[in-house]
Amino acid sequence: MRRASQTPIWAQIAWRVLAVLALLGLAISVHWFDRAGLRDNYDGVVSFVDVIYFTMISITTTGYGDIAPVSERARLFDALIVTPIRVFVVLLFIGTTYQFVLRRTWDRWLMGRIQRNLEGHVIVAGFGKTGSEAVAELIARGEQPERIVVVDCDPANIAAAEAVGCTVLQGDATRDTVLQDVRVGSAKTMIAAAGRDDTSILVTLTARHLAPSLPISIIVKAEDNELPARAAGATTVINPVSFAGLLLAGSCRGPHMADYINDLASIGGPVALSERPVRPEEVGNPLSAITTGLGVRVYRGDRFFSFAEAEAASLQAGDLIVEIVPNRKMASGPTLP
């Protein structure tokens, strides 16, 4: 388990500085009260300045030898107390340097390197139950995990997404800067599953004004929010409650209809839905004549036609075909809706 620190950076640095000063003060105090066990080879007198000087060069392991412990008690103190203080101070300095300088510099460099290579990726805003299931299905369909960028505010969700190999960014996907960091303009598609309808709609609105042509799929739980989601720029709006109702109603007319619809939607079944543009050699032919699968729908501009309609009797350039294919063909990576 981990929890984000609530202590500001200046306070974290301040307590480390205070810890170092406290350790130095302890060592100086003991050396001063036991200064009779020290010998100054320069003038034979051990002053308070000499004690500070000797403590500092001892802790920093400089050791010029002009002042040295001569009594057993002074040597034991240096061996058993000053040496652990020296190690602790060095670790504090190294840890502070790593956390506030090296790590941040490394993270910025690594983020820049990842951003430069982000092209044609999938952005998933929200890695809760729905978002994680969508990512699992994408990976099962052949999407490379590193080409899936997960954005979430919850560190636990970020850790879970990172564990499956996704590229992650902890942040608020409703902010322009966050979506720009994951190069939303270069993505091939986006899934908005923030857990709340209002948040998912705001994510969609933010992404739409940054990437006008980006396909965006959004999940909403309330039927009243489907229209606002489309108005925000969503390409596909999914309402699990309505979909579940359709499955339940369909199951009343046949016990196997829901199973078949699940097969179509999931990579786990023997068949799957695929969407692709019409091929040049298919132009002019009916939808039923395609050889890559069983054509069920044609999208032409803002309209769509089923395989039984007259418009599907002659395919046109620019049409999009939705077909049912054997799952072995999904390995070629169908176009995401």
Sequence and secondary structure as in RCSB ss.txt:
>XXXX:A:sequence
MRRASQTPIWAQIAWRVLAVLALLGLAISVHWFDRAGLRDNYDGVVSFVDVIYFTMISITTTGYGDIAPVSERAR
LFDALIVTPIRVFVVLLFIGTTYQFVLRRTWDRWLMGRIQRNLEGHVIVAGFGKTGSEAVAELIARGEQPERIVV
VDCDPANIAAAEAVGCTVLQGDATRDTVLQDVRVGSAKTMIAAAGRDDTSILVTLTARHLAPSLPISIIVKAEDN
ELPARAAGATTVINPVSFAGLLLAGSCRGPHMADYINDLASIGGPVALSERPVRPEEVGNPLSAITTGLGVRVYR
GDRFFSFAEAEAASLQAGDLIVEIVPNRKMASGPTLP
>XXXX:A:secstr
      S HHHHHHHHHHHHHHHHHHHHHHHHHTGGGEEETTTS   HHHHHHHHHHHHTT   SSEEE SHHHH
HHIIIIIHHHHHHHHHHHHHHHIIIIIHHHHHHHHHHHHHHT  S EEEE  SHHHHHHHHHHHHTT  GGGEEE
EES HHHHHHHHHTT EEEES TTSHHHHHHTTGGG SEEEE  SSHHHHHHHHHHHHHH TT  EEEE SSGGG
HHHHHHTT SEEE HHHHHHHHHHHHTT TTHHHHHHHHHSTTSSEEEEEEE  GGGTTS GGG SSSEEEEEEE
TTEEEETTSGGGGS  TT EEEEEEEGGGGGG  B  
